[in-house]
């Protein structure tokens, strides 16, 4: 682990900022899996990618927004309203993002697999 290149680091190592976004990403993923399991929603695959915007605000450099982009694959014909409800519950119950003052926005992509031939 090292500081980012912008702060004198080598630019080829994990930074505290990577770990911070990774924590938000992993917490969302694990919370989604738990909520989906409890709601009996079967999924084929879920991947989450996090991006953060860093800016200087009131003299302090900080994250000003985090965007989570979960890509979720379900069987053909999944109940999209149920998926939306589970996503909302996941957002509300994710410990890490709920603990932040930085806004976290979720831009989910729902993919339905092709029906078996």
N, C-alpha and C positions, 0 to 999 in steps of 0.2 A: 504494500500500500504506500502511496506517495501523494503529495499535493498535485493538483492539476497543473498542466503546463503554464496556464495563466498566472499561477502563483509560485513559479520557480521549480515545479516538478518536472520529471522527465517526459511525461505524456504517454508513457507506456505501461502504467500500473493502475490498479484500481484506486479510486480516490474515495474519501469520505462521502462525497456527493453521489458516487456510484452506489455505495452501500446504503445510503439514505433512500434513493429511488428504488433500489432492490428490496428494501424492507417494505416499502409501500406496495410494491408489485407483488411480493410473496404473500403479504398479509391479505391482500385482496383475493388472490388465487386460493389460498387455503380457506378463507371465509366463504368464498363462492362454493367450493367443493363441499364444505360442511352444510351450508344452507341447502344446496341442491340435493344432497343425500337425505337430509331431514325432510325435504319436500317431495322426495321420491321422483326427482327429475333426473333422468338418465342422460348423460352426455357422452359423446365419443372422444372429444379432445377439447382442452382449454389451454390457451397460451395467453399470457398477459405481457404487454410491453409498456413500459413507463417512460415518459419524457418530462423533463422539468425545464421551466424557464427561470433563469437567474437574472436578476436585475438589481440595480441600486435604487433603494427606496428610503427616503428620509435619512440619507447618509449611511445606510447599512446595505451591504450586499446580501441578498437572500433569495430563496425560491419564491417566486411570485405566483406560480401556477404549476400544477402537476396534472398531466393528462395520462390516464390509463386507457389502453386500447386492448381490451380482451377480445380474442378471436375464439369463438365457441362453435364447435361442430356438434350437431345433433342429428338424430335420425330424421328422415323425411317426414314432414307432417307434425313437427314439434309444436306444442302450444306456445306461441310467441308471447301471449299475455302472461302465461305462467313464468316464462323466462324473464320478462320485464319485471315482474313482481319479485322474483328471486334476485335479480340484479339490484333492485332498489333496496331490498333487505340486506344484501351484501354490502352496499355502500354505507348503509346506516350502522352496520355492526362490525365493520373492519376497525379493529383497535387502533392501528397505526394512523390511518387517515382520519379517523374520528378525533385523534389527539392533536392534530395539526391545526394551525391557524391558516396555513397555506391552502387555498382552494384546490380541491381535487375534482377533476372532471372525468367522467367515464364515457368513452366513445366505443360502444360495443359493436362487434360485427358478428352476426348470427349466420352460420352456414348450415344448410341442410344437406346431408349426404344423399347421394343418389339412392333410390330404392333398389333393393337387391333384384337382380335379373333372374 
